[in-house]
Amino acid sequence: MITNDELALYRVTDNVDVAVDEITTFYRVYHSSRYVRDQLVIRLTRPIPEAFVAQMAYEFHDIIRDGAILQRSALPGERERAGPRPTARLVLRFDRVHLGGCGGSSTA
């Protein structure tokens, strides 16, 4: 029951090196994510260039309900846990309904 749009959300491989590269590349900047009230907060290990944030907002406009993607520090409603602290956040109002078509053209 997977749509064509959702095929870009995962990678299948039987090559260990490809799998390790996929995971380490993904987690290079990503720390964790959570919802704070109605906003998706993507916690980052380091800030990213504002030009890249703007490019993501353009490319992923179809999964942003309203507004934009903002890079900022912790939100007032966030609680920290022990361990390495994320230093930056991407904050957006995420469209939870249409996430399968994220990031570009649909193949459906």
Number of C-alpha atoms within 10 A of each C-alpha: 4 7 10 12 18 15 13 11 11 7 9 8 9 7 8 9 9 12 14 11 11 14 10 11 11 11 13 11 16 17 18 13 14 12 15 14 10 9 15 20 26 18 24 22 17 15 17 14 9 11 9 10 17 15 12 14 19 15 14 17 19 18 20 20 14 12 11 19 23 15 21 14 15 17 12 7 9 12 8 10 7 5 6 9 13 19 14 21 26 21 23 22 18 22 16 11 9 13 16 17 21 19 18 12 10 11 10 7
